[in-house]
């Protein structure tokens, strides 16, 4: 290869029914794995069971109480947030007279849809019409629009579309877009269908304006929650909209695919979470040094490209704090403009869509 190839933008992912089927199957397998640690019984019956000579399960001292009449093998503190929510959902499901429909944060956990910010610790489920009552460690969500259920193993959750839309209606803009980006990237949702469903909500429905904005801004080319957060910070701060996932080549071949590129400015931006530069566990310090060297060489090649003037990097700590992020962008050479080119709906933007100082 003797010449520099043109820059190559990456196409947006498209909805794939096979991808949706595979994703639900993978999540069902995870629910089954965690359900294997669950014991729906009282402590007295559990003690009798573990005393039987034929018992070959966990050590009796290894059981932990989840809620009344529900135990798990092991320590819940050793589970991550997503796994704990799924375990609690299993416990609520087993105690219910009829299968509950899990919604919002619980549905996101079961469906493995990321968000930004702290998820509710209570198990969220739809409140059946005309029914009342309480259940410990749960929050019943009223809804004016009857949700449709999706079976993930034995658990019933709101559909992918409904879970994304519910998040978009009540979470922060950066969190809502992170959830939508992930669904689009995995090809388990369709951008046009999501937006059409939001626009079909009853006039004045709570959170519909924020949801419409979030789905207008969603883009499945974002490859991580940090990239989604960074892009929404750029929007909130009035910065020009970048191109996503542009591939660069030189005379030696492929250089890399960058997170953000402002073509007119000749500036590349990279959202660098720890995962991007993680060295496989057990490798030596020399391997870590080699990974850092490769990253530097990549930047050097990008800077020699005729379309590139500058390359900048930032991390989670900088992207989360808007007043820090605007300084990072300013030093990189990306500053607010009057018309940023962002795809936004007609009319005034929701008040809460702007960045809050942190």
N, C-alpha and C positions, 0 to 999 in steps of 0.2 A: 504494500500500500504506500503510494508515493505522495498522496495529497490528503489534505484534511477534509473529512467528510462533513456534510451539513449536520447541524444540530438536529437531534431526533426526539421530538416530544413523544411521550408515552400516552397511548389512547386510554380513555376512561374505561374502567371495567363495566361489563354489562351483566344484567341479571341472568342467572343460569339455574334453571330448576334442578338440575343434577347436583349443583353445588349446594343448594338448599337442602336437598335430601341427605347428602353426605354430612352436612353440618349438623343437622338434627340427629342423625345416627351417632355421630361422634359425641354429641352432648348427652345422648341417652346412655352411651357407654360410661361416661363420667358419673352420671347419676347412679347407675347400677353399682359402680365401684364404691361410691360413698354409702349407698344403701346397704352394702355388704357389711359395713361397720355398725349398723343400727340394730337396736333391740327394743321393740315396743313392749315393755313389760314393767312390772314394779320391781323395786330393789329386792323384796323378799323372794319373788319368783325367780329373779335373776340369780340369787344366791343358791336356791335349790337346783336350778338348771346346771350351774357351774360345778355343783357338788357331785353330779352324776358321774359314774365311772366311764360312761361312753362319751362324755363331753370332751371335745377336742378343739374348742374355741379359745378366745383370748383368756389370759390369766384373770381370775376374778377381781384382782386389785386394779386391773387396767381399765375397768368400765368407768365412764364419766356420765353424769346426769345432764341431759340437754334441757328437759322440761319435765313436768309431771308425767310419769309413765313412759319416759323415753330416755334411753341410754345409748351411748356409743362406745365402741372399743377404742381406747386411746384417749389422748388429751385434746380437747377442742382447740386449745391454745396453739397446738402445733399445725392446725389447718390455716390456710390463708383466708382472707375475707370472703372470697367467692365460695370456697369449699364449706365454710361455716354456714353461710346462708343456704346453701343447698342441703346440708345436713338438717338444719332447722326446718326447711321446707318439707323434707321427708318426714320429720317428726309431726308436723302439722297435718300433713296428708294422711298419715297413719291414724291419727286421732279423730279425723273428721268423719261425720256421718255420710257425707257425700263428697266426691273429689272437689277440693277448692280450686279456684282459678287464680294462679299467682300472677301478679302484675308488677309494673314499675321496677324498683331496684331488685326485687327477688327474681323477676323474669329476666332482667339483664344478667344476673349471676348465672341462672340456669342456662341461658342462651349464650353466655360468654361474650356479651357486648360491653366494651369498656366505657367508662365515663371518667370525668374529672371531678374531684371533690369527694367528700365523704358520702358514701351510700347509707341509706337508713339501716339501722341495726334490727328493726322489727321486720317480721315477715309480712309482706304486703299481698293482699288478696282482694279480689273483687267482692263487693257486698252484693249478695243475691237480692233481686228486687223483692220488696215486701218482707224481708227477714231482718231480724235484729239479734242482739246478743254480742258477747265478747269472748275472746279466746286469748289466753296469756301469750305474750311475746308476739302478737300480731297487730297489724293495722288494716282495717277494712276500708277499701277505697270505693267511695260512691262514684258512679258513672252514669251520665245521661245517655251514653251510647253503649249498647250491649256489646261487650267484647267477644271475639271469637277465640276459642281455645285451640292450642297446638299441643299434642301429646309428646312429651319428651320422657321416654320410658313410662313410668306410672304417673309422672307429674304433669299437670295440665297448666300451661302458661299462655299468656297472650301471644299472638302471632308475632313474627319478626317485625312486620310493618307496624302493628299496633304498639309494640314495645318501643320502637324508635320514635313514633309519634308521641306517645305518652312522655317519653324523656324530653322531647323537643318542646312540649307544652309547659313543663314545669322546672326543668333544670336550667342552669346557666347556659348562655350561648355557647361557650367553649366546650362545656360538657355535652350538650345536645349535638353539636357538630361532630364531636369525637365519636359518639355512639353511631350517628348516621354514616360517617366516613367508614367505620369498620364494617358495617353491614353492606355498604356499596363495594368496598374493596374485596370482600369475600364473595361477592356476586350472589348474595342471598336476599337482596332487595333491589327494587327498581326505582331509580331516582324520580322519574316522571310519575309513577304510580303513587309514591309517597307524597309528592307535592300536590297531586290531584286530590288525594284523600284529605289532606289538611285544608285545602281550599274549599272542600265540600262540607267542612264542619259548620254547624249552625252559626249564624252571624252573632258575634259577641261571645262565643265560647271562650272559656278561660284559656289563656296561653296560645290562642290560635295565631296571633300575629308573630309571636316569638318563634313558634314552630315553623311558620312559613319562611321567615328569615333564615332560620337554621337550615332548612332543607334547600333553600336557594343557594346557600353557601357551601353545602356539603359536597365533597368530592372524593370519590373512591380511590384516587391516586395517592392520597395521603397514606403513608406506610406505617405510621405509629401514632399513638395519642399525642406525643410531643409535637409531631408535625401538624396535627390538627389544631392543637392549642396555639402553636406559633402562628399559623395562618389566621386564626381568629383574632389574635392579638394585633396582627398587622391591619386587619379590617377595622378593629375597634380604635386603633390609633390613627386612622386616616392615611395609612401608607399605601402606595400603589400595589395592585394585585400582582403577584409573581406568577410565572409559569411553574408547573410542578413536574418533577421527575423528568427533566431534560437530560438526554444522553449526550455525552461529549466524546469526540474521537480526535486523534491526531495522526501523524504519519506512522506511528507505531501501532495504531489500532485503538481499541476501546479504552477510554480513560476511566469513566464512571458515570453513574446516573446521580444527579444532584437533587437535593430536596426542593430548592427554590432558585429561580433564575429571573433576574430583572434584565431583560434583553437590551432595552434602551440604555440602561445604566452600566451594563457589562458587569453586573454584580451577582455572585453566587452566595446563597445562604444555606448553611447546613445545621440542622437541629440534631445535636449530638447527645442522645441519652447514653447511659452507661452500657446498655446492651449492644450498641453499635460497635464498641471497641472492647467488648468482653473477650478475655483470653480463656480458652478451655481449661477447666479445672485440672490441675496436675501438671500443666506445662511449666517450663522453667521461666525465669526472669528474662532469658534471652528471647523466648518466644514473644513475651510482652513487648520487649524492645523492638523486635522485628515488626510487630503489628503497628506500633507507633511510627516506625520508619516508613512502612507502606503508606500510611495515612499522609505523612509529609510528602512523600514522592508523588502521591495523587494530587495533592494541592499544588505542587510545583508544576506538574504537567498541565493542570487546569489554568494556572496563571500564565503559562506560555501560549495558551490558545488565543487566537486573534480576537475572539468575541468576549474575552474575559479580562476585566480590569482588576477585580478584587474578589477574594474569597473570605467569608466570615463564618464563625461558628458560635453557637450558644448552647446552653444546657437547660435543664428543667428549672433550676433556681432562677435563672434570668427570664425565662418565658413566663413563669407564674406571676412575677411581680411586674406589672405593666410599666411602672415608672423606671424600672431597671431596663426592661426590654426596649423602650423607646430610646434610651441612651445607647444601647448596643446597636440598634438600627442606625441611629444618627452617626455613630462612629464608623459604621460600615459604609455610609453614604446613601442610605435609604431614608428619605424624609417625607413628612406628610405632603399630600397634594390635594388640590381641590376636587378633581375627579379621579378616583382610584381605579375605575374599571370593574368594580365588584358587581356580581349579579344579585341585585337586591330587589325586593318587591316594590310596587308603587305605594306611595303614601308615606307618612311619617314612620320612622323606625321606633320599635318599642324602647321605652326609657331605659330598661334594664339591659339593653343590648350593648351598651358602652362599657369600656373597661373601668373597673373600680380600682382605685389605688390600693396597693397591698403593702 
